[in-house]
Each structure stands twice: as C-alpha cells, then as structure tokens.
Amino acid sequence: QVQLVESGGGLVQAGGSLRLSCAASGRTFSRPAMAWFRQAPGKEREFVAVINWSGGFTDYAVSVKGRFTCSRNNSKNTEYLQMNSLNAEDPAVYYCAARAAAFGGTYFRAVDYDYWGQGTQVTVSS
C-alpha cells in the first residue's frame, strides 16, 4: 500500500502564495505519475496538475495555468505544488494522487489514479 500525505495548506490573502507538498511512503512502484486535484464544497473533484516520473512533462488545468507549478523530488519521494496569485476561485481541499500504471492516456480524471492523500485545506481571504 502507498501512503500519500499532503501538507502546506492554510489561509492566505488573495494574491498570495502557498506551496503544497505530498510525501509518498510505503510500497513503491516504478515511475509513478503524480497529480493534484481539488474539491470545493458542493463541487466535484477537479484536476489541477500532473507531473510524470522524470518531471519532463507537466500539464495544468486552464484555470491555474501560469499561476501554479508542479514539481517533484524523487530522491525524497515528494511532489510539490507552488501556487501563486491565489484568488477567490482557488479555495478547496487539495489532494495529491499517484498512478501506479505507466504514464499515458488520460490523466485528468480522478479514476486515472490509484492512491490518494487525505487532502489539505486551502483558504483564500479577500
């Protein structure tokens, strides 16, 4: 079993920044792609960003492109989400996810991932 633990959420003013981390532990598997999703109250969980094993491929939801940056440090089994210029559309519980299968096909659906963290709350004040 793989455990994912997010950290770094909190309260920030609009226009501010936060950096989320996701630490992976437990059973390891080869070259997992990792992603971030978020879920606001009353809304479905939505894709935010994805990064492949090497870090050479990333993709982002349109709503965060240019403001958020996904990265990873494989030596630390950790994924990061740097969030800048946070606005009123960004508050949500943010989840990291890992995919055991080889990277390919779709990657923006929750069902594309096998392991999930417990989530970390991000709140933006105006």
WOQUISUL-V775825 format. One record per residue. PHI is phi in whole degrees, -180 to 180 (none if undefined). BURIAL is + if it has 9 or more other ideal C-beta (glycine too) atoms within 8 Angstrom, else -. D_FIRST is the distance of its C-alpha to the first C-alpha in Angstrom with 2 decimals. Layout:
phi:PHI burial:BURIAL d_first:D_FIRST
phi:PHI burial:BURIAL d_first:D_FIRST
This chain:
phi:none burial:- d_first:0.00
phi:-104 burial:+ d_first:3.77
phi:-110 burial:- d_first:6.57
phi:-120 burial:+ d_first:9.95
phi:-128 burial:+ d_first:13.12
phi:-89 burial:+ d_first:16.48
phi:-154 burial:+ d_first:19.81
phi:104 burial:+ d_first:23.42
phi:-71 burial:+ d_first:24.54
phi:161 burial:- d_first:27.87
phi:-102 burial:- d_first:31.45
phi:-142 burial:+ d_first:33.48
phi:-75 burial:- d_first:36.88
phi:-55 burial:+ d_first:37.46
phi:92 burial:- d_first:37.79
phi:-86 burial:- d_first:35.53
phi:-132 burial:+ d_first:32.28
phi:-143 burial:+ d_first:28.77
phi:-124 burial:+ d_first:25.94
phi:-93 burial:+ d_first:22.38
phi:-125 burial:+ d_first:19.52
phi:-137 burial:+ d_first:15.79
phi:-99 burial:+ d_first:13.85
phi:-104 burial:+ d_first:10.47
phi:-149 burial:- d_first:8.62
phi:94 burial:- d_first:5.94
phi:-60 burial:- d_first:5.19
phi:-102 burial:- d_first:8.19
phi:-142 burial:- d_first:9.97
phi:-75 burial:- d_first:13.63
phi:47 burial:- d_first:15.55
phi:-74 burial:+ d_first:13.57
phi:-78 burial:+ d_first:16.04
phi:-130 burial:+ d_first:15.61
phi:-145 burial:+ d_first:17.71
phi:-121 burial:+ d_first:19.24
phi:-126 burial:+ d_first:20.35
phi:-143 burial:+ d_first:22.57
phi:-142 burial:+ d_first:23.89
phi:-94 burial:- d_first:27.27
phi:-56 burial:- d_first:28.67
phi:78 burial:- d_first:29.87
phi:-120 burial:- d_first:28.45
phi:-77 burial:- d_first:25.70
phi:-67 burial:- d_first:22.72
phi:-125 burial:+ d_first:24.07
phi:-67 burial:+ d_first:23.09
phi:-117 burial:+ d_first:24.15
phi:-160 burial:+ d_first:23.15
phi:-141 burial:+ d_first:21.09
phi:-141 burial:+ d_first:20.91
phi:-84 burial:+ d_first:20.14
phi:-58 burial:- d_first:18.76
phi:-79 burial:- d_first:22.21
phi:84 burial:+ d_first:23.30
phi:-78 burial:- d_first:26.25
phi:-128 burial:+ d_first:25.62
phi:-136 burial:+ d_first:25.30
phi:-147 burial:- d_first:26.43
phi:-138 burial:+ d_first:27.24
phi:-64 burial:+ d_first:28.43
phi:-56 burial:- d_first:32.21
phi:-67 burial:- d_first:32.37
phi:-118 burial:+ d_first:30.71
phi:-59 burial:- d_first:31.88
phi:90 burial:- d_first:33.99
phi:-113 burial:- d_first:32.72
phi:-108 burial:+ d_first:28.98
phi:-134 burial:- d_first:27.48
phi:-101 burial:+ d_first:23.91
phi:-147 burial:+ d_first:23.05
phi:-152 burial:+ d_first:20.36
phi:-125 burial:- d_first:20.38
phi:-68 burial:- d_first:18.04
phi:-68 burial:- d_first:19.19
phi:-107 burial:- d_first:17.79
phi:52 burial:+ d_first:14.64
phi:-132 burial:+ d_first:16.40
phi:-114 burial:+ d_first:17.86
phi:-129 burial:+ d_first:21.08
phi:-133 burial:+ d_first:23.31
phi:-87 burial:+ d_first:26.91
phi:-116 burial:+ d_first:28.84
phi:-114 burial:- d_first:32.61
phi:50 burial:- d_first:35.49
phi:-63 burial:+ d_first:33.52
phi:-135 burial:- d_first:35.47
phi:-67 burial:- d_first:35.72
phi:-87 burial:- d_first:33.48
phi:-93 burial:+ d_first:30.43
phi:-59 burial:- d_first:29.59
phi:-179 burial:+ d_first:26.30
phi:-88 burial:+ d_first:22.81
phi:-101 burial:+ d_first:20.98
phi:-119 burial:+ d_first:17.35
phi:-99 burial:+ d_first:15.38
phi:-142 burial:+ d_first:13.25
phi:-130 burial:+ d_first:11.59
phi:-119 burial:+ d_first:12.39
phi:-77 burial:- d_first:10.95
phi:-73 burial:- d_first:14.39
phi:-59 burial:- d_first:17.39
phi:-68 burial:+ d_first:19.24
phi:164 burial:- d_first:22.13
phi:68 burial:- d_first:23.68
phi:-78 burial:- d_first:23.14
phi:-143 burial:+ d_first:20.95
phi:-108 burial:- d_first:22.53
phi:-105 burial:- d_first:21.14
phi:-60 burial:- d_first:18.23
phi:-70 burial:- d_first:17.35
phi:-76 burial:+ d_first:17.01
phi:-120 burial:+ d_first:13.60
phi:-101 burial:- d_first:10.16
phi:-130 burial:+ d_first:8.55
phi:-135 burial:- d_first:10.96
phi:-84 burial:+ d_first:12.19
phi:-85 burial:- d_first:14.51
phi:96 burial:+ d_first:17.57
phi:-136 burial:+ d_first:20.58
phi:-82 burial:+ d_first:24.14
phi:-118 burial:+ d_first:26.80
phi:-123 burial:+ d_first:30.37
phi:-120 burial:+ d_first:33.46
phi:-99 burial:- d_first:36.89
phi:-90 burial:- d_first:40.07
